[in-house]
């Protein structure tokens, strides 16, 4: 929150120790003037990390639908939104970068029913209007000195907090597979040049709840490489260590060092996943 930055500087040691050229932030609140993101950028600048370029667009989180999607007899609740949120923009996504960034495409508005191999139930109360992305699907071009790189971002819904209908599990599955379908040409032209799928899939390939085959399908996509198989990125009390956040670069780029920086108490339970890339 902006007030917290004004009073107490959060522990940003994972970011400071890694010092990434490009930083993709998930679960960061969005506001129309990008005030919160700008304040974070300023705090990082005071530590010596300069990110002159920033990007964020209104996410689906908290966006009202005027429907009772969760069936509790009321409308306007956090689970009645396009993506879970108590207010519009809660827990969105943002990019901070040393290099110029450009939003090439925003697929966040694509309807769940219109996506390739969709598993939305035909009797879903929001069938006609439900967007697939619970947060964002962006294609972001980074103009790095050695060439352009396109980031394919996502922040998928957790495959839990529902009932036997497994609505969240099926939605998570389809979100995780979305960029695989794009890279297969199932949603328009295939992205040209090197890409990297980056974000929180909220899905481990083997452990915990969820339709794990979706993660395995993305991890083994012929266009992508997995630089850190089996590396755990989060530790929850209920499940223990799991892998839910990913950076999956194009096979056309060279992968250098990589790892997961443990989180600070201010940044939750997720570690910072980082990968050094060399564009050919």
N, C-alpha and C positions, 0 to 999 in steps of 0.2 A: 504494500500500500504506500501511497505517496507520503502519508504522514509518518510512516516508519522511517523512510529515507531521510526525512527532515530531522528526526530526533536521534535515531541510532543507525549507524551504517551497518548493514547486514554483513555476515561473514561470507565474503565472496572469494575465499581462498581457492576453491576448486577452479574457478575461472581464472584467477590471477596466476596460479601455478601452471595452468595449461596454456594461457595466453593465445587462444585460437585466433586465426585470421577472420574466420566467420563463425558466429555463434547463433545457433538456432535454439530458441527458448520455447518450451512447451509449458502449458499451465500458467501463463502469465496473463493477467487481466488486461483487456483492451479498453481504451477510451478514445473518443473521436479525435482528440487533439494529440494523441500519443504522448500525453504528459508523463504517465508513469514510465514508459519506455525511455523517454528523453531524460528523465531523472536518473534512471539506472545507468544510462550511457554516461551522464555527467559524473556519477559516483565512480564508475570504472575509469573514467578519464583521470580522476584525481589519484588513482592508484598507478597511473602510467599506461593504461590500456586505452588506446584511442580508436573509437569506432565512429567515423564521420558519416557512415551510411546506415540507415535503419529502414525497416519495412514492417508494417503490420496492416492487416485489413480486418474488418469486422468478421468475427468467426460465427459459426452457427450456435455456439454455446449461449444458452439463455434466450435465444431468439423465439418469441412467442408464436404459437400456432393457433391459439383459440380453440384447441381441442383437448379433451380429456384422454390423453394417450395412455396414462398409467392405470386408468380405470378406478380411480379413487373417488369418483363422483364430483370432482372439482376440476376447474380449468385454471391455468396460470401457474401451476406448480413447476418446480425445477425439472421434473421428468416429463412435463407436457411441452417442453421447448424442443426446438430442432436438435439441440444438443444439451445435455444436462447443464443447468445453471440457474442459480437463484436470481441472476440479473443478466441482461444482455452483455456479452463480452467476457463473462467470468471464465477464467482459465483458457484463454485463447493462445495464440502463437505469435512470435515475433522473430525478426532477424536483425542482428547487429553485425556490421562487417567493416573491415578495413578497406575493402574494395567496393566499387559501385555495384549496386544490386538493382534488379529490374524484375517486376512481376510479369512473367510471360503469359501465364494462364492461371485462372482461379476456377477450379472445378468444384468448389464447395457447394454450389447450388444444384448440382446434379441430383436428381431424385433417386432414391434407393431402388424403386421399381424399374427405373430405366437403365440400371447398370448391368453389365454383362454378368450372367449367371447369378442374378439376384436371388436371395433367399427370403425376402420379405413375404410375410403371410398375406394371402389375398384378402383375408378378413381383418387385417390390421386396421385399427381405427384411423391411422394417419396414412393409409396406403397411397392416397392421391397426392399428398403434399410432403411426405417425409423425405428429407434430404439424407443421402447416405452418410456424409461426413458429419460426425458429432462435433468437429471443430473446424479444420481446414484441410483442403487439398490444394496446395500451391505449386506451380512450377516457377522457380525463382532463378534467374540467370545471375551468376556472379562473374563479374569481369575481372578475373585475376590477371596478373602480369603475364603469365605464361599461356593464357588462353581462357576461354569461357568454360564454366561448369554450371550445369543446371541442377538445382536441388529440387527434389520431388518430396514435399513435406506431408506429414500427416500426424494427427494425434487421435488415435482410435479410442472408442468407448471401452471401458472394462467389460469383459464377457461374464459379468456377475450382476448381482443386485436385481434379478428378475425372478421369474417363476419357471414352471416346467415347460412353458412355451419357448424358453431360451431366446427371447427376442434380442437381448443384448449380446448373447453369444453369436447369434447369426449375423447381427449387424457388425460386430467386431470382425468376424470372418470376412465379410464383404468389404469392409474398410481396408483390412490388411491386404486383400487381393487387388484393390483398385489399381495401384500403380503397375502391378504385374499385367493387368488387362490393358492398361495404356501402352506399356512397352510391347505388348503383343499386337497392337493395332486395333484393339476392340473398341476404342473410344476416340477415333479420329487418327490423324497422322501420328506416326511414331516419333518421339522426340529425337532430334538429331544432336550429334556431338555427345561428349561425355556427360553422364548424369550421376546422381547419387540419391538414393532413397534414404531419407533421414527423418527420424521422429520416434514417437512412442507408439509402438504397436499394441501395448498392453497385453501381449501374448507371448508366452514362452513356447518354443518348439516342442517341448516335451512335458513340462511340469505345470501344475495348477489347473484352473478351469479354462475352458475355451476350446475351440476347434483347432487343434494344433497343426493339422495338415496345412492350414492357410499360411502359417509362418514358415513351415518347411518348403512350401511351394515358392514363396517369395525368396527365401534364402538360396534356393537352387535355381533361380531364374537364369537362363543362359546369358542374359545381358549383364548380370550383376556378379560381384564377388563378395564373399563374407570374410573380412579380415580378422575377425576374432570369434571363431566358432566356440560355443560353450561358455563364453565369458559372461558372468552374472553382472547385472546392472542395477539391481534393487534388492533390498532385504526387507520383507514385510514380516510382522510378528506372526501372522496366521499361516504363512506359506514358507517362510524362509527365503533364501536367495533364489532369484529368478532372473531370466533375461527377458526384458520387455522393451528396451530402447536400443535403437540400431542406427548404424551408418553403413550403408551398403553401396559401395562405389561401382561405377562402370568398370567392366573388364579392360577397357581401353586405357585406364590410368594405372600408374604404379603406386602401390600402397607402401608407405614407409612405416614408421613406428605408430603404435596405437595402444589404447588402453582405456580404463575406466577410472576416473579420479573419484575417490570416495566423497559422498556428500557431506556438507556442513549441516549443523542443526537448523540453520535458517533456510536451507534449500530443500528440506524434506528428505525422503529416503532414497531418492534416485541419485545414482552417480552420474558424473559428467562423462559421456562417451566421446572420445576424440580419436581422430584418424588423420595422419599426415598423408597428403596426396601429392603426387607429382604428375602434372599434366604433360602428356607426350606431344 
